[in-house]
Amino acid sequence: MGPDISFIASLIGDSARARMLIALMGGKALTATELSLEADITPQTASSHLSKLVEGKLVVVRKQGRHKYFQLQGVEVAELLEQLLNISSVNQHSKISTGPSDNRLRNARVCYDHLAGELGVMLYDSLLANDKITENNDVAALTAGGRTFFGSLGVNFNQFDKAKRPLCKSCLDWSERRSHLAGSIGQWVLTDIFSKGWAIKDLDTRAVQFTQHGLKQFCKLYTLRE
């Protein structure tokens, strides 16, 4: 007997659990109370839902002292949720406007651990145009020039090459409906943006807010048009 996808589908299909999972796509660990606010349910009900998500291996628990925090199991779960958001948007009555209505989220947001939104797509397009990555049937790969470029920026390829995760991967963007950059390099780029102070992540949303200086430096480094 093959894998039964109905169990996972039923976990995600509940509206409260779906809202909690989407809240966790920001990559931040959240408490049951915080997730209850996202889902507009009581903390007790949220705890019940979270137990099911942990059992279904969609969410993991991290303990810090007396507190428990919840995170998505991994990037595969985040990618599945992003795909479901894309499918859900297509099935809405209006098929013209896709993605979130918040312009900040449309411009730049966290997709679990990499940059999504308009700037994420622009980054992907620029890397393609400048032969840093290639794409074949929606499969992205880092070129020799790309390895040299990111190596000069400080990427530790010895560490990345040992990981099972692909170096770069195309991820269909929820709002732009074109690819943005995921994989180890996508994660590195977002981490680098935050570490340089070029942008910060909103406390209550997945929006990434660039400073004026940070946006200029980001566009200059990756040859994006401002």
Phi, psi and omega per residue, in radians:
M1 nan 2.288 -3.096
G2 -1.339 3.064 3.123
P3 -1.036 2.493 -3.135
D4 -1.747 1.818 -3.097
I5 -1.397 -0.193 -3.075
S6 -1.126 -0.569 -3.138
F7 -1.129 -0.834 3.119
I8 -1.144 -0.707 3.140
A9 -1.080 -0.678 -3.135
S10 -1.198 -0.574 3.108
L11 -1.153 -0.807 -3.117
I12 -1.306 -0.506 -3.041
G13 -1.196 -0.367 3.087
D14 -1.226 2.283 -3.017
S15 -1.089 -0.689 -3.138
A16 -1.171 -0.775 3.126
R17 -1.157 -0.632 3.112
A18 -1.086 -0.728 3.132
R19 -1.151 -0.640 3.112
M20 -1.193 -0.711 3.117
L21 -1.110 -0.724 3.122
I22 -1.135 -0.653 3.088
A23 -1.084 -0.590 -3.124
L24 -1.367 -0.136 3.113
M25 -1.188 -0.222 3.057
G26 -1.249 -0.139 3.108
G27 1.519 -0.186 -3.109
K28 -1.503 2.479 3.046
A29 -1.347 2.307 -3.083
L30 -2.186 2.673 3.105
T31 -1.467 2.925 3.098
A32 -1.082 -0.654 3.120
T33 -1.118 -0.782 3.124
E34 -1.105 -0.694 3.134
L35 -1.255 -0.511 3.074
S36 -1.131 -0.631 3.097
L37 -1.169 -0.678 3.111
E38 -1.101 -0.661 -3.073
A39 -1.631 -0.080 -3.128
D40 1.023 0.841 3.085
I41 -2.350 2.987 3.131
T42 -1.286 2.694 3.086
P43 -1.005 -0.620 3.131
Q44 -1.123 -0.753 3.104
T45 -1.161 -0.674 3.111
A46 -1.073 -0.729 3.129
S47 -1.061 -0.677 3.103
S48 -1.117 -0.797 3.118
H49 -1.095 -0.742 -3.098
L50 -1.149 -0.601 3.077
S51 -1.050 -0.701 3.118
K52 -1.193 -0.666 3.132
L53 -1.193 -0.628 3.073
V54 -1.178 -0.762 3.120
E55 -1.064 -0.635 3.135
G56 -1.448 0.067 3.098
K57 1.061 0.539 2.991
L58 -1.642 -0.435 -3.087
V59 -2.339 2.569 3.055
V60 -2.077 2.748 3.137
V61 -1.870 2.363 3.012
R62 -2.096 2.271 -3.114
K63 -1.828 2.333 3.098
Q64 -2.307 1.738 -3.049
G65 1.150 -2.214 3.120
R66 -1.541 -0.042 -3.039
H67 -1.749 2.575 3.076
K68 -2.042 2.347 3.126
Y69 -2.139 2.624 -3.081
F70 -2.089 2.425 3.095
Q71 -2.399 2.787 3.018
L72 -1.096 2.597 -3.106
Q73 -1.017 -0.638 -3.124
G74 3.082 -3.058 -3.059
V75 -1.137 -0.520 -3.138
E76 -1.105 -0.663 3.106
V77 -1.170 -0.729 3.122
A78 -1.082 -0.720 3.130
E79 -1.143 -0.674 3.092
L80 -1.083 -0.774 -3.141
L81 -1.122 -0.693 3.116
E82 -1.088 -0.710 3.105
Q83 -1.135 -0.697 3.113
L84 -1.149 -0.619 3.067
L85 -1.101 -0.705 3.096
N86 -1.091 -0.810 -3.136
I87 -1.128 -0.736 -3.139
S88 -1.065 -0.708 -3.129
S89 -1.142 -0.668 3.140
V90 -1.119 -0.578 -3.076
N91 -1.467 -0.008 3.084
Q92 -1.274 2.822 -3.117
H93 -1.061 -0.714 3.125
S94 -1.632 2.046 -3.107
K95 -1.764 0.156 -3.106
I96 -1.572 -0.850 -3.137
S97 -1.636 2.089 -3.117
T98 -2.013 2.695 3.097
G99 1.445 -2.961 -3.079
P100 -1.238 2.694 3.106
S101 -1.422 -0.384 3.136
D102 -1.241 2.082 -3.108
N103 -1.084 -0.511 3.113
R104 -1.147 -0.712 3.103
L105 -1.211 -0.603 3.127
R106 -1.207 -0.596 -3.102
N107 -1.270 -0.878 -3.119
A108 -2.799 2.316 3.138
R109 -2.674 2.864 3.075
V110 -1.497 2.254 2.984
C111 -1.916 1.458 -3.067
Y112 1.157 -1.230 -3.136
D113 -2.489 0.289 3.114
H114 -2.438 2.972 -3.026
L115 -1.497 2.245 3.105
A116 -2.165 3.123 -3.118
G117 1.612 -2.976 -3.079
E118 -0.984 -0.780 -3.123
L119 -1.196 -0.592 3.092
G120 -1.131 -0.705 3.105
V121 -1.197 -0.706 3.099
M122 -1.076 -0.686 3.088
L123 -1.062 -0.835 -3.132
Y124 -1.051 -0.808 -3.128
D125 -1.084 -0.692 -3.137
S126 -1.175 -0.721 3.110
L127 -1.107 -0.637 3.060
L128 -1.144 -0.844 -3.075
A129 -1.119 -0.512 -3.104
N130 -1.768 0.320 3.033
D131 1.020 0.554 3.028
K132 -1.513 -0.501 3.041
I133 -2.372 2.809 3.015
T134 -2.129 2.834 3.117
E135 -2.440 2.252 3.119
N136 -2.389 2.001 -3.095
N137 0.937 0.803 3.114
D138 1.191 0.178 3.070
V139 -1.769 2.089 -3.097
A140 -1.641 2.583 3.095
A141 -2.527 2.552 3.115
L142 -1.421 2.326 3.101
T143 -1.485 2.998 3.070
A144 -1.075 -0.691 3.092
G145 -1.140 -0.591 3.101
G146 -1.168 -0.694 3.099
R147 -1.110 -0.714 3.116
T148 -1.125 -0.765 -3.120
F149 -1.090 -0.930 -3.098
F150 -1.237 -0.515 3.047
G151 -1.099 -0.657 3.122
S152 -1.204 -0.366 3.125
L153 -1.520 -0.179 3.097
G154 1.995 0.151 3.119
V155 -1.190 2.277 3.100
N156 -1.603 1.618 -3.074
F157 -1.236 -0.446 3.080
N158 -1.030 -0.694 3.122
Q159 -1.248 -0.786 -3.095
F160 -1.186 -0.654 -3.086
D161 -1.170 -0.396 3.125
K162 -1.447 -0.307 -3.092
A163 -1.382 2.687 3.105
K164 -1.336 -0.391 -3.103
R165 -1.214 2.431 3.105
P166 -1.119 2.609 3.128
L167 -1.051 -0.838 3.084
C168 -2.439 2.620 -3.062
K169 -2.621 2.442 3.068
S170 -1.447 2.371 3.137
C171 -2.230 2.131 -3.104
L172 -1.163 2.131 -3.054
D173 -1.343 2.351 -3.088
W174 -1.067 -0.759 -3.066
S175 -1.615 -0.691 -3.061
E176 -1.475 -0.366 -3.112
R177 1.028 0.516 3.012
R178 -2.371 2.993 -3.015
S179 -1.338 2.483 2.852
H180 -2.106 3.013 -2.972
L181 -1.596 2.134 3.039
A182 -2.031 -2.808 -3.109
G183 1.425 -3.042 -3.094
S184 -1.077 -0.683 3.137
I185 -1.204 -0.691 3.093
G186 -1.058 -0.736 3.088
Q187 -1.105 -0.747 -3.124
W188 -1.083 -0.754 -3.125
V189 -1.038 -0.810 -3.126
L190 -1.141 -0.752 3.110
T191 -1.061 -0.707 3.136
D192 -1.135 -0.691 3.111
I193 -1.044 -0.807 -3.135
F194 -1.197 -0.714 -3.088
S195 -1.175 -0.520 3.103
K196 -1.409 -0.134 -3.116
G197 1.311 0.328 3.137
W198 -1.311 -0.409 -3.106
A199 -2.712 2.843 3.041
I200 -2.306 2.733 3.078
K201 -1.672 2.371 3.071
D202 -0.970 2.552 3.129
L203 -1.240 -0.553 -3.017
D204 -1.996 0.042 3.088
T205 -2.469 3.133 3.088
R206 -1.548 0.074 -3.072
A207 -1.138 2.433 3.046
V208 -1.885 2.101 -3.088
Q209 -1.861 1.980 3.099
F210 -1.445 2.492 2.935
T211 -1.328 2.866 3.133
Q212 -1.073 -0.782 3.118
H213 -1.136 -0.759 -3.109
G214 -1.085 -0.710 3.129
L215 -1.115 -0.704 3.117
K216 -1.111 -0.746 -3.137
Q217 -1.180 -0.698 3.113
F218 -1.087 -0.833 -3.134
C219 -1.132 -0.653 3.137
K220 -1.178 -0.790 -3.096
L221 -1.104 -0.728 -3.064
Y222 -1.819 0.240 3.100
T223 0.886 0.916 3.071
L224 -1.712 2.647 3.004
R225 -1.431 2.278 3.125
E226 -1.327 nan nan
